[in-house]
Amino acid sequence: MVALWSAASKKAHPFIDDEGQGERERKLREVYLKIAESWVIEDETGRVVGLLGLLDQEIGGLFVDPAAQGAGYGRALVEHAVKLKGEVTLEVFEKNAAARAFYAHMGFILFARRNCDETGHMLLKLVRPVG
């Protein structure tokens, strides 16, 4: 799961220095994977290609192997989160245009904005209302 997160993060966040490694990787391994309700999705060969981390009704992380993006795995994981939790929220970096387009297509709307203390980049808080 850490390798999948690292590859997906590096592709999604090229604007963050050392993304997918170092301190951010340590936090994923030692904190987030331990506290999140984690779900994975496999391809037809049984290889894990997607990871969803839920923190109550917040999608704390959604990562799809770059080689498997566009095949519906991210959509399936978001739909799973909505089925389990109803209304869900998440944060996405403003500079991550591909993810923002994906989330808009999935029915998420802008709720708030804040500066990320860790990276200095703007985060958008999105919500996907029920219905």
C-alpha positions, 0 to 999 in steps of 0.5 A: 500500500505504501508503494502504491501511495508513493507512486500515485502521490508523486504523479498527483503532487509534482509541486510538493518537494519530496512527495511520496517519501521521507516524512510524509511516507513515515506519517502514512505508514505510522499514523494514517494507515493505523487510524484510517478505515482502509479499503483496497481494490484489486485488478483482475489479476489480484494486484492492489491498484487502489487505496481508500482511507476513511476517517469517519465521513472524510476521505482522508486519501484516495490513491490509484496506481498511475498505470491503472488510472482511468479504469474506474477504480477510483470511482468504485472506491468513492462510490463505496465510501458514499455507500458506507458513509452517506455524505463524504468530504475530502481535501484536494490540493488546488494545483491537482487539476486532474483530481479536482476534475475527477471529484467534480465529475463524481458530484463533489462541490467546494465547501472551504479553502485553507492553506496546508501548514505542512506544504504551504499549498492551498487545499480545497475542502470538497463535499459530496452531498447525499442524493 
